[in-house]
Amino acid sequence: MHDQASALRDLASRQNQKKAKMRVIAVTSGKGGVGKTTITVNLALALAEYGQRVIILDGDLGLANVDIAFGLSARYTVEHLLSGEKSLEEILLRGPMGIGIIPGGSGVQELANLERDKLMNVITNLGRLEKLTDLLIIDTGAGLGHTVINFLQAADDIIMVTTPEPTAITDAYGLLKSLRREASEVPIHLVINRVRSEKDALSTFKRLDTAVSKFLDESLDFLGWVYDDPLVGHSVMQQEPLGISFPDSSAYRCTKWIAGKVAGIYLRPPRPAGGVKGFLSKLLRSF
Ligand SMILES: Nc1ncnc2c1ncn2[C@@H]1O[C@H](COP(=O)(O)OP(=O)(O)OP(=O)(O)O)[C@@H](O)[C@H]1O
């Protein structure tokens, strides 16, 4: 008998067979406020600069703000997609460099707890994503709520963001520990945000990696770091991504380096901008 459930399974498997190579990257963190959204938005921009087609799913249930970071305002969200009121194309916002933004809103939680009658809308609509993008980047909420777990389990890769702050490191470790149980198949790549120097980044990584190898018997992949940069705050106030307002800032150059790795392009790690003092000291050294 060809019931509704098997019809859905057939449709989903046909979508899978047609699958182009859209990659799903979930950006997450143990603690809130460590720069997950800033990194998601600028990573998307840097990847678009490398010629990738990118769509961001704003999956942060409590603090959905990807649209705001782009200076846009969401009229419709995933909720409208789930109810069948709007199509994917109708809820999709377009940012700079053709970046697509899917506003999550409260529909995000529903997405994780789909009722059967809404499943058809999702499979049909999200199946079309394959044609629209090379990369789907999900900005998840912090911590390990039910919705976050579902996104992390479904992703091809997880980028975990932390800062060197002890509380952020403790929460990152806690999340890594849970992920080993909940999403052990998905590779996790660490980004350390708001570092003062390369040394600061490396020592933070070492601290976390030592704990992970000692207590979880695993090793961490270090994707890169982003400098603490006051220009990030300026760009947030301007509601314009850093890569648009301050493309030469040290934080954006780091993000481009990370994006290069994500896109499979090798770049050297950037150094912080030295300002006039740095320029003069380098100049004097060369005499
Ligand atoms: N590299 C950086 N240098 C300086 N400030 C930064 C940097 N990255 C993020 N910030 C600042 O930290 C604050 C939090 O950033 P953001 O909103 O991206 O964090 P989040 O992890 O997404 O937070 P939430 O958990 O609330 O979603 C912002 O005010 C932002 O300006």
The ligand as an ORCA input file, in Angstrom:
! r2SCAN-3c Opt
* xyz 0 1
  N      36.024     39.878     16.582
  C      35.295     40.732     17.313
  N      35.858     41.874     17.803
  C      35.138     42.747     18.556
  N      33.850     42.577     18.870
  C      33.221     41.465     18.424
  C      33.910     40.490     17.619
  N      33.034     39.490     17.324
  C      31.853     39.833     17.904
  N      31.963     41.004     18.567
  C      30.892     41.689     19.336
  O      30.312     40.752     20.243
  C      28.922     40.953     20.339
  C      28.200     39.624     20.141
  O      28.381     39.192     18.793
  P      27.311     38.281     18.061
  O      25.950     38.872     18.160
  O      27.847     37.964     16.725
  O      27.378     37.003     19.010
  P      26.456     35.704     19.024
  O      27.334     34.609     19.525
  O      25.793     35.505     17.730
  O      25.399     36.125     20.111
  P      23.979     35.430     20.419
  O      24.297     34.249     21.260
  O      23.306     36.528     21.171
  O      23.326     35.097     19.113
  C      28.539     42.007     19.306
  O      28.313     43.215     19.978
  C      29.755     42.127     18.412
  O      29.952     43.465     18.026
*
